[in-house]
Amino acid sequence: MINGPLAFSFFTLVHAAIALLALRYVGELPAAALCLFLVEAVTAFDNAVTVAGNRLGINARAERLNRARFFLHAVCIGLLVPVYTAIGITLTDTGSWQPVLVTLGWVVTLGICIYGYAVQYRGTRLIMPVNYYGCLRYAQSVNEHSRHPGYDYSEVELAARGHMPFASIVTTLVGLLVGLLLGVYGDFWVLFITTALMFLAGGFPLRTWGPFATSCLEVVFSGGLLYSLAIAAQG
């Protein structure tokens, strides 16, 4: 059996550490380092809220913190695009295309952030408490494996279905493209491999082991981004 409180405490610490380590490269690649810091800080917050769920209990405060999770993920995940862009540009010879690629990266980032807030977050209306590997967490849907024993679900809640995280999907697809180009033209495949693993995690089953395996791969993914940023900063 997976010990949820212990596992997600570990994930919180790892992502917080990666966030702080990213700041080491502010001098060389300021935008990329700050963006990675923000995304990793959001991921650490996400796991911390999960860990604190049992202590918080089912109440308005817990719901507000969980809604903050949805908001931060939807709005901030697009900030990974400047990270990918900076690493790709630094480790390949883009020449006169560099200003265009930087501008394009920020335009894509802005678009993802606006979509994340206006559609993905604003479209998340109903959330409910669930049992998440022994932790109390709020989610958009519930199934027989994630029912929380201390909560009486309404028919509406039982029928609810979660929305696709398109902001995350588009960001990952952009990362795959940049990682592939970096591998072909820069002979550096770490970024592509770790991003591909994260993309494949989206196909894991939502029940039983799927979400936990995704969290594990999220650590690998974040570590790959930090490593790639460090290599780019040296270049």
C-alpha positions in Angstrom: 0.0 0.0 0.0 1.2 3.5 -0.8 1.6 5.8 2.2 0.2 9.0 0.8 1.1 11.4 3.5 4.7 10.2 3.5 5.0 10.1 -0.3 3.5 13.5 -1.0 5.6 15.0 1.8 8.6 13.7 -0.1 7.3 15.1 -3.4 6.7 18.5 -1.7 10.3 18.6 -0.4 11.8 17.5 -3.8 9.9 20.1 -5.8 10.7 22.9 -3.3 14.4 21.9 -3.5 14.3 22.0 -7.4 12.6 25.4 -7.2 15.3 26.8 -5.0 18.1 25.2 -7.1 16.7 26.8 -10.2 17.4 30.2 -8.7 21.2 29.4 -8.9 21.0 30.1 -12.6 19.2 33.5 -12.5 22.5 35.2 -13.4 23.0 33.2 -16.6 19.4 32.6 -17.8 17.2 34.9 -15.6 13.8 34.4 -17.3 14.1 30.6 -17.6 15.4 30.2 -14.0 12.6 32.4 -12.5 9.9 30.6 -14.6 11.1 27.2 -13.5 11.2 28.4 -9.9 7.6 29.5 -10.1 6.3 26.3 -11.7 8.2 24.1 -9.2 7.0 26.3 -6.3 3.4 25.8 -7.5 4.0 22.0 -7.7 5.4 22.0 -4.2 2.4 23.9 -3.0 0.1 21.4 -4.7 1.7 18.5 -2.9 1.7 20.4 0.4 -2.0 21.0 0.2 -2.5 17.3 -0.4 -0.4 16.4 2.7 -2.3 19.0 4.8 -5.7 17.7 3.7 -6.3 15.3 6.6 -5.4 18.0 9.1 -7.5 20.7 7.4 -10.6 18.5 7.1 -13.6 19.0 4.9 -14.4 22.7 5.2 -14.4 26.0 3.3 -10.7 26.7 4.0 -9.6 23.4 2.5 -11.8 24.0 -0.5 -10.2 27.5 -1.0 -6.7 26.0 -0.8 -7.6 23.3 -3.4 -9.1 25.9 -5.7 -5.9 27.8 -5.4 -4.2 24.6 -6.7 -6.3 24.5 -9.8 -5.8 28.2 -10.4 -2.0 28.2 -10.0 -1.6 25.1 -12.2 -3.9 26.4 -15.0 -2.2 29.9 -15.0 1.4 29.0 -14.3 2.1 25.8 -16.3 2.6 27.8 -19.5 5.7 29.4 -17.8 7.6 26.3 -18.7 7.6 27.5 -22.4 10.3 30.2 -21.7 12.3 27.5 -19.9 12.2 25.3 -23.0 12.9 28.2 -25.3 15.9 29.5 -23.4 17.4 26.0 -23.1 16.8 25.3 -26.8 18.2 28.6 -28.0 21.3 28.4 -25.7 22.2 24.8 -26.7 21.7 25.3 -30.5 22.9 27.8 -33.1 19.8 29.8 -33.8 21.6 32.9 -35.2 19.4 35.7 -36.3 16.3 33.7 -35.5 16.9 34.1 -31.7 14.8 37.3 -31.2 12.0 35.8 -33.2 12.1 32.5 -31.2 12.2 34.4 -27.9 9.2 36.6 -28.9 7.3 33.5 -30.2 7.9 31.7 -26.9 6.5 34.5 -24.9 3.5 34.9 -27.1 2.7 31.2 -26.7 3.3 31.5 -23.0 0.8 34.4 -22.7 -1.7 32.5 -24.8 -1.5 29.4 -22.6 -1.7 31.5 -19.4 -4.8 33.4 -20.6 -6.5 30.1 -21.8 -5.6 28.5 -18.5 -7.3 31.2 -16.5 -10.2 32.1 -18.8 -11.3 28.6 -19.8 -9.6 25.9 -17.7 -9.8 27.5 -14.3 -13.0 29.5 -14.8 -14.6 26.3 -16.1 -13.7 24.4 -12.9 -16.9 25.1 -10.9 -17.6 22.0 -8.9 -14.9 20.3 -6.8 -15.4 17.8 -4.0 -13.4 16.0 -1.3 -11.8 12.7 -2.3 -9.5 10.1 -0.7 -6.2 10.5 -2.5 -3.9 7.7 -1.3 -5.0 8.3 2.3 -4.9 12.1 2.0 -8.0 14.4 1.8 -7.9 16.3 -1.4 -10.5 18.1 -3.5 -11.0 17.0 -7.1 -13.4 17.5 -10.1 -14.8 14.0 -10.0 -15.0 10.9 -7.8 -15.0 7.2 -8.4 -15.4 4.0 -6.2 -11.7 4.0 -5.4 -11.5 7.7 -4.3 -14.7 8.1 -2.3 -14.0 9.8 1.0 -15.7 7.9 3.8 -16.5 11.1 5.8 -18.5 12.8 3.0 -22.0 12.3 1.6 -21.9 12.9 -2.1 -24.8 14.3 -4.0 -26.0 12.9 -7.3 -24.5 15.9 -9.1 -21.1 15.3 -7.6 -21.2 11.6 -8.4 -22.0 12.4 -12.0 -19.4 15.1 -12.4 -16.5 14.6 -14.7 -13.1 16.3 -14.8 -12.0 18.6 -17.6 -9.0 18.0 -19.7 -6.0 20.1 -18.6 -5.4 21.6 -22.1 -2.9 24.2 -20.7 -0.7 21.4 -19.5 -1.1 19.3 -22.7 -0.2 22.2 -25.0 2.8 23.2 -22.8 4.0 19.6 -22.9 3.6 19.4 -26.7 5.6 22.6 -27.1 8.2 21.1 -24.8 8.3 17.9 -26.9 8.8 19.9 -30.1 11.6 22.0 -28.6 13.2 18.9 -27.0 13.1 17.0 -30.3 14.7 19.9 -32.2 17.3 20.2 -29.5 18.1 16.6 -29.8 18.4 16.7 -33.6 20.3 19.9 -33.9 22.1 20.1 -30.6 22.6 16.4 -29.8 21.1 16.9 -26.4 18.2 14.4 -25.7 17.6 14.8 -21.9 14.9 17.4 -22.4 13.0 15.4 -25.0 13.2 12.1 -23.1 12.0 13.5 -19.7 9.2 15.5 -21.4 8.1 12.4 -23.4 7.9 10.5 -20.1 5.7 13.2 -18.7 3.5 13.2 -21.8 3.0 9.4 -21.6 2.0 9.7 -18.0 -1.1 11.5 -19.2 -2.3 8.1 -20.5 -2.0 6.4 -17.1 -5.3 5.2 -15.6 -7.0 7.7 -13.3 -7.7 5.0 -10.8 -5.4 2.9 -8.5 -1.7 3.5 -9.3 -2.0 6.0 -12.2 -1.9 9.3 -10.4 0.9 8.2 -8.0 3.0 7.0 -11.0 2.4 10.4 -12.6 3.6 12.2 -9.5 6.8 10.0 -9.6 7.4 10.9 -13.2 6.8 14.5 -12.4 9.9 14.4 -10.2 11.9 12.9 -13.1 10.5 15.5 -15.4 11.4 18.4 -13.1 14.8 17.0 -12.5 15.4 16.8 -16.2 14.4 20.4 -16.7 16.7 21.5 -13.9 19.6 19.5 -15.3 19.0 20.9 -18.8 18.8 24.4 -17.4 22.2 23.8 -15.6 23.8 22.6 -18.8 22.4 25.6 -20.8 23.7 28.0 -18.1 27.2 26.5 -18.5 27.0 27.0 -22.2 
